[in-house]
Amino acid sequence: MSVFDVEIESLQGGPADLAQYQGKAVLVVNVASKCGLTPQYTGLEELQKKYAGRGFTVLGVPCNQFLEQEPGTAEEIAQFCSVNYGVTFPLTEKIEVNGPGRHPLYRRLVDVPDATGHTGDIRWNFEKFLITPDGTVKRFDPRTEPDDDTLVSEIEAALPKS
C-alpha cells in the first residue's frame, strides 16, 4: 500500500483522493496558521504556481499538535490561507502527525530519514516530504524554506518526464 492509497478527507469535506497525484511529484507539508514558520505559505504557493503545470502539487496538511498553532475550524483555516497567502494548493482535513492518533498518511512517511538522518516523529510545523512519481520519498526539516536550492533541485528532478 502506498501513500496514494491512504484515505484522508479534504479540508472542505469529502475524500481528498490522493490517487489523483500518483505519477506526479507531491510535496506534503504539515501546516499551521499561528506558527513562526507560517510565512512559508508564500514560498509553498510560489512552488505551486511555478510547477503545477508540470505534474507537481503541494499538499497542505493542517495539524494542531505543536503548541496548538492550528486551532481553527476547516472554514477558518481555508479563509486564513486564502486571504493571507492566496493559497491555491489542496489542503486536507486537520490531522495528528505524531502519537497514538497519528494519521495513516504520516505512518507511511515518518520512517524516511532527512539529510541529517532524522526519522520518526515530526519535529514541528512545516516539515516536508517530497514524493516522487515512482513513490520515492525525501524528507526535509521544517526550517527548510520552500525556495531552498536543495529542495527546489529535488522538486525539479522529481517532475514527471513528458
N, C-alpha and C positions, 0 to 999 in steps of 0.2 A: 504494500500500500504506500502510495506516495503522498506528498503534501497536497497534490491536486485532487486527491480522493477525500480529503478531510471535509466534513460538513461544518460550516460556520455560517452564521447569518450576516447579512449586510447591515449597515448602520440603520438603514431605513426599514429593516424587517424583510423577511423572506431570505431564501438561500443566496449566499454570495457567489455560488457556483465557481469554485476555484478551478474546475476542469477547463474553463474557458481560457485559462492562462497557460495551459500545457503547450509546450513548444515555444514559449515566449520567455523573456528574461523578466523576473519579478523581484522587486526589492521590498521585502516585508519589513515593516518598521513598527515597533510598539510606540504609540504616540500619546501625548498628553498636552493639555491646554494651559496648564499653570506651572510649567517647568522652566528652569533656566535654559534648557535646550529647545524650548518651543519655537524659537525663531528658525530652527532647521526646517520648519514647514516651507519657508520661502525657497530654500535650495531644493527640497524634495519636489515642489511644484515645478521648479525650473527643469529638473531632470525629466519630470513627466512630460512637459511641453516639448522638450528637445528630442526625446526618444520614443514617445508614444506611437508615432507613425512608423517606427522601425521594429515593432514587436516587443515593446517594453512597457511595464507599468510599475508604479509604486503602489503598494497595498498597505494602507494605514490601519493599524490595529490598536484602537484605544484601550488603555489599561489604567486602572486606578490604584495599583499596588504600591506605587512609590510615593510615599508621603501624601497620598490621596490627591495627586495633582491632575486627575481627570475625573472630577466629581459629577460632571454634568449628565443630563439625560441625552438620549440619542439626538433629539432635536437641538439641544443646546450645543452639543459637540459639532453637529453639522453646521449650525449657524456660525459658531466661532470660526471654524475652518474656512468657511466661505467668505464671511465678512472681513476677517483679519488677514487671510493669506490667499484667498482666491483659489482654494484647493479644488481641483477637478479630478484627482485620482480617487479610486474607490476606497471606502472605509468600511471596516467590518463592525460588528457588534462589539461592545466593550467586553473584554475577557480577562481572565487571570493568566499570566505568563509564567508564574512560579508557584510552588507549593502544591498541596494535595488537589487543589482545584485547577491546576494547570490545564489549559485547553489542549486538545489533541494536536492542533497545529504546532504549538510550541513543544509538545512532547517529541515531535519529529525533528525539531530544529536545535534544541539545546545541547545535543551531544557533538555538534560541529564546533571545532576549535577555531578561534580567531588567530590573527597573526602572532599573538603572544602565547598561544596555546590554551587560552581560557576556554573551558567548556562548562556546561551546567547552567545554573541559574542565570537568568537575565539580570544584568547588573543595574540597569537604570532605564529610564525612558529613552527612546530613540536608538536602541540597539538595532543593528541592521543585518538582514540575511538576504544575500543575493542568490536567487535560484535561477540556474541557467536552463536553457531549453532542454538539455539532456538530464536535468534533475540534480546536477551537482550543486551543492550549497556552500557558500562562502560567508563567513561571519565577520562583522565589523563592530568595533567598540562604539558605544553611544556617543562619544565625543568626536567620532569621525564625521566631519562635515560633509554634506551631500556633494560639494564641489571638490572634495579631496581628490588629488590626482590619482591615487591608487584605486579608490572606489570608482571613479569615472572610467579609468582604463579597464577595470574588471567588467563594468557595465558594457562598455563598447565591445569588448572581446566576447561577451555573452549574447550580444544581439543576434537574433536568428539570421542565418545567411539566406539571401534570396535565391 
